[in-house]
Amino acid sequence: MLRIRMLSSLSSKVLESVADPHLVCADLGVKRWMGNEEGRRGLTTHSPESRNAGEIKQDAAGEAASLGSDDGKILAAVVLERLPVVLPQLHPTVAAFQEFSFNWRQQFRRHYPQQFFDMAANKGEEADVEFEAAPTITEADKSNDRRSLQRALDRRLYYIVLGSPLGSSKDMASWHFPEKEYENEENLRKCAESALGSLWGDISDFYFVGNAPCGHLAFPSLKRFFFRSQIIGKRDKFGHPKYRDYAWVSKDELSEYFEPGQMDFFKRLLIK
């Protein structure tokens, strides 16, 4: 009975505090005044329901412009990749486990009569099917042609270019991902698409994975956002007069083109 009385008294105090327009937060020591007309008018003015789409769009554009002016340039870089064409070789530990699992299941497999296997063998001889697997080591692998997509078929390849990155001196050339400065595009995804469009025009051969960036680097004068894209078409020419050279390299080969500090970031960003 004592516990019930304590709970009832506590609930009555809570109801009194809610009914009172002066809401006091004891933990924060902050008093909020909700009873006057000015406070209610301030809440309705800042609520999303009371604002039309035009006002929200203008505020978003203003925030983007203020971000670019206060924190420097905003760049959208494209991590263009070619997915593996063939299955990669299994790790020795994985291969050993699969062999063990197969031998273990063989102990409990169903035994079929020998006549069944003889019929299957005869049918295979009648079909006379000859199959020869294509080699996974191509001529581009042998010549180490890193401009070709016909190499490292069991790994992802990433497109990098040799030129002057935005925000650096025009006389200094270095390897980087293709990029573009954000200007008046609808969003950063559109800016990343225009980075490829400025090189080859049609971007129907490329698929952008998601609308959000997969990573970013912040510098005192600029912010660089990376967007993942995959080549899905049959394009075979990737050069452009804007850049001195280009290459398709794997994640392990990127260390030959980038500084160690940059590689620490790309090791976390890219998929092997």
Buried (B, 14 or more C-beta within 10 A) or exposed (E): EEEEEEEEEEEEEEEEEEEEEEEEEEEEEEEEEEEEEEEEEEEEEEEEEEEEEEEEEEEEEEEBEEEBEEBBBBBBBBBBBBEEBEEEEEEEEEEEEEEEEEEEEEEEEEEEEEEEEEEEEEEEEEEEEEEEEEEBEBEBBEEEBBEBBEBBBEBBBBBBBBBBBBBEEEEEBBBBBBBBBBEEBEBBBBBBBBBBBEBBEEBEEBEBEEEEBBBBBEEEEBBBBBBBBBBEEEEEEBEBEEBEEBBBBBBEBBBEBBEEEBBEBBEEBBEE
